[in-house]
Amino acid sequence: MAGNPPTHYDTLQVSENASAEVIRGAYRYLSQKWHPDKNPDKAEEARRVMERLNEAYAVLSDPQRRQEHDAWIAQQRAARPASGGGSAGAPPPGADSPDTLRDYYAAEIAKGRNFWVWPLAFVGCLLLLGAVTGFVPALEKFVKEYRYIALLIMLAGASAITNSARDKYRASLLRQNDTRVLEQRYTEHMRQKTVRQVVTGVAAVLLVGGAVAYYGLGLNAQQSQVQAARRDDTKPAPPKPAVLTIENACGKTLRFAVHYLPDGGAWRTEGWWDVDSLSSTALRGDLGQIASSNAIFYYYAETLDRKIVWRGRDDDDTDATYTLDGRTLRFDRVRLERDDGGRYQLKLTC
């Protein structure tokens, strides 16, 4: 009596309770193996096998069609209870090949170790290089001077360790597990792979989004302002207000007025002072000593008979006007000299 006809599970070489991940992986593996472009010497056979693979995957990847196929299998087995042999018809694709699906499952599961072993291997190589550098002083100079070569050495070492661990794990899987167990482990491996991809993708989106928000929306500028607002002991102390000292080198008594910006206050105009001839003094007003933190002074001086007049301002503008005692006067730019004590010296000569 003929045996049961081959099923789509036989075609894809998977068990009847195989998960969707296993079915997808088996189809991917067999379709790549039997693609006509990879089998030019048996193109006609490869074409027939691909047709069977495509039909099997189309049925088993569709939950409703797979359920109908399972019902058909149960019906066939019920109709031939005495059949104890294998499936009739053509053997499953690649059944006689040493490169079986079992090997494919083991290789794919072993690849999952790269995700965990590679960073650990890289850190291990880094620690080893650091330890060797500590014991061999000559190596420290090499690592500092050729740091990029040292990085390549660490990457190559980590890659070699990872590949070795993957191959050993694959060999242990092939020794200890049959195809059915490997199918189950492959299903779990694919689910873990999906979780890793989702976590990595979310982390990448958050990282890129955070960088865009930080640099694109100006959060770094706000952070800089906050840092600037904090006390920084490494910064020099702000300069003390500069005191204005007037020296009358003219042989006549003169009157003096000043318009200035005191430290932490509003612009003020103070005067008049009578300054004796051939004398030097630091002016004092209502707020105390005449001093300005930004060192900008408008000054006006005249002899008592108003025949000699001095007026100027220590600022970056070339000239400016200012109203003093109802008179609009022009003040020319004049740089004031500063002594070792930080005082601005204004020397008036006839």
Sequence and secondary structure as in RCSB ss.txt:
>XXXX:A:sequence
MAGNPPTHYDTLQVSENASAEVIRGAYRYLSQKWHPDKNPDKAEEARRVMERLNEAYAVLSDPQRRQEHDAWIAQ
QRAARPASGGGSAGAPPPGADSPDTLRDYYAAEIAKGRNFWVWPLAFVGCLLLLGAVTGFVPALEKFVKEYRYIA
LLIMLAGASAITNSARDKYRASLLRQNDTRVLEQRYTEHMRQKTVRQVVTGVAAVLLVGGAVAYYGLGLNAQQSQ
VQAARRDDTKPAPPKPAVLTIENACGKTLRFAVHYLPDGGAWRTEGWWDVDSLSSTALRGDLGQIASSNAIFYYY
AETLDRKIVWRGRDDDDTDATYTLDGRTLRFDRVRLERDDGGRYQLKLTC
>XXXX:A:secstr
       HHHHHT  TT  HHHHHHHHHHHHHHT GGG GGGHHHHHHHHHHHHHHHHHHTSHHHHHHHHHHHHH
HHHH TT  S   SS  TTTT SS HHHHHHHHHHHTHHHHHHHHHHHHHHHHHHHHHHH HHHHHHHHHTHHHH
HHHHHHHHHHHHHHHHHHHHHHHHHH  HHHHHHHHHHHHHHHHHHHHHHHHHHHHHHHHHHHHHHSSHHHHHHH
HHHHS  TTS      EEEEEEE SSS EEEEEEE  TTS  EEEEEEEE TTEEEE EETTEE EESS  EEEE
EEETTSSSEEEEE SSSSEEEEEETTEEEEEEE   EE TTS EEEEE  
